C-alpha cells in the first residue's frame, strides 16, 4: 500500500511540514521531498517522485532494437555509456554476438572515462550543496577534458550514443590515446588537490562525519548499490564480483568505507576515480588492434527469450531485463535503476538529523532524477 | 584537552592546505575561452543539427528519397517527399525533406542508415530559434554548403577521417 504524504496525516502542534523541491537546487532535478520537522530536526520524510516520468520502458516497446540505445543515454545523462552498455549487452546476449577484443577494451575505456565524468560532476555539485563554490570550477576543468575526449570519439557531449549492437560505429580517433595519456598523467595530482580543497577540509568533515549513518544491513535490505553501499563497508562491485566484459583482466581495488556516514561515501567516490584512472592506464596499454565491431545482421531480430544483464554504473547496479518475442521490437523492457533504490534509503538515514544535513546526505547519495522516474 | 588542541591545529592546517590549492591556481594559466568572440575547436564527429549538403561535383544533393532515414529515425523527426516527374511517375529524387529540429535527439542513426551519404550532422550547435515554426525546416530547399573539416570527410562518404 502506498503511504500517504504527511499533508493527509494529522500532525501535532509542535511539528510542521516543509516542502523541499520540486525546484530545489540541491535535489539536482525535479524531486520533491516532504519533510516533517520538529524545530530543526527531521521527524519524517517522504520523497515524492514522478514529476518527470517519461515512460521510457513503454516507449521502448514500440521501437526497433537498434533505436533504443539513444533512449538509454537519457536515463542518466551523467554516465550515459554505462546505461548503453547494459542494454546493448542484453541484445548481444540474446543474439549470441561475440564482441571483438578491441571493442571490449574500448568499451571499458569509455565506461571508466564516464565514471570519472560523473564523479567529477558529483564532486562539484556536492561542493555547491554544502556551500563551497570553488570545487565546481576546478572539477569542471578536468571534466571538460574528459568530455572533449569522449566527444571526439562518439560525437556527443553528454548523450553520447556511443555503443551500437555488436560494437562501435567508429574506431577510436587517432589522438585519443595520446590525449588520454596526457590527461591521466596529471589527474592523480588533481584528485589530491580536490581532496585537500574539499574532502579533508575541517568544516566539511565536521558537517559530514557521523551524519546520515547507513549501516550495512539496512543498505543491503533496501537494495542499495554502488558507492553508497561500498561506503557502508560492503565490498560489492559488479566489476569485481560478477565481472562482465574484460574487467577480470584488470588489477583494481574495490574501495570501501568504514562507518557508512556521509564522509565515507565522499571518500569512496574520490578513491574510485583513482581506481578508474588505474583501469584506464591498464586498458590503454593492453588495447589490442583489430576489428571494433562484430558481424551483426542487418535486421536485428533476437530469438524469443528473456535476459537480464547488469553493469556497475557510476551510481550502482544498472540492470536491463528484456523479453523478446522474436520480432524486431522488444516485448517488454524493465530497467533496474540504482538511484531509485538509493533514494528509498533516504528516509532511514535522515530521520533525527538536522534539516541542513538533509542536503548533505542527499548530495552524498548522488541521485539522478530522470533515472529514478524513468 | 590535548585532543582539542590537536584537532584545532589539524583543522587550521587543513584550511591552509585548501587555501594553498587556490593560491596555486593564481599562477596557472586560465583555460576559459572568451566564448562569442573565440570559438572552441569542434571535433570531427560532433553531432550538430542535420544538414543535406550540396555536392560540389554535381551541384545538387545526393538524396534519392529511398526513405531509409525516415525508417531509421526513432522519433519520426524526418519526413521525405519524392519528386514527381512531368509524366506523373515518382523519380529517385527528393522534392521535400522535412526535418523537425525540435524533436530530433541527435543520435546519428539517420546518417548511419543512409546508403548514399546524403545527409550529415553538421557542426552547428547554436540552434535556438525565435519561434517554434522555424524548428521545422526543409533541408532540400536549404541548399546547405558544407565547409570546414567535415567537408572532406563527407566528400569521401565517411571513409577518410582526416585530422581526426
Boltz contact constraints between the chains, C-beta under 6 A:
constraints:
  - contact:
      token1: [A, 63]
      token2: [B, 74]
      max_distance: 6.0
  - contact:
      token1: [A, 67]
      token2: [B, 74]
      max_distance: 6.0
  - contact:
      token1: [A, 70]
      token2: [B, 105]
      max_distance: 6.0
  - contact:
      token1: [A, 70]
      token2: [B, 107]
      max_distance: 6.0
  - contact:
      token1: [A, 141]
      token2: [B, 31]
      max_distance: 6.0
  - contact:
      token1: [A, 151]
      token2: [B, 43]
      max_distance: 6.0
  - contact:
      token1: [A, 152]
      token2: [B, 43]
      max_distance: 6.0
  - contact:
      token1: [A, 155]
      token2: [B, 45]
      max_distance: 6.0
  - contact:
      token1: [A, 155]
      token2: [B, 46]
      max_distance: 6.0
  - contact:
      token1: [A, 155]
      token2: [B, 47]
      max_distance: 6.0
  - contact:
      token1: [A, 156]
      token2: [B, 47]
      max_distance: 6.0
  - contact:
      token1: [A, 161]
      token2: [B, 107]
      max_distance: 6.0
  - contact:
      token1: [A, 173]
      token2: [B, 164]
      max_distance: 6.0
  - contact:
      token1: [A, 174]
      token2: [B, 164]
      max_distance: 6.0
  - contact:
      token1: [A, 193]
      token2: [B, 21]
      max_distance: 6.0
  - contact:
      token1: [A, 196]
      token2: [B, 17]
      max_distance: 6.0
  - contact:
      token1: [A, 196]
      token2: [B, 18]
      max_distance: 6.0
  - contact:
      token1: [A, 196]
      token2: [B, 21]
      max_distance: 6.0
  - contact:
      token1: [A, 197]
      token2: [B, 18]
      max_distance: 6.0
  - contact:
      token1: [A, 197]
      token2: [B, 21]
      max_distance: 6.0
  - contact:
      token1: [A, 200]
      token2: [B, 14]
      max_distance: 6.0
  - contact:
      token1: [A, 201]
      token2: [B, 14]
      max_distance: 6.0
  - contact:
      token1: [A, 201]
      token2: [B, 18]
      max_distance: 6.0
  - contact:
      token1: [A, 202]
      token2: [B, 11]
      max_distance: 6.0
  - contact:
      token1: [A, 202]
      token2: [B, 14]
      max_distance: 6.0
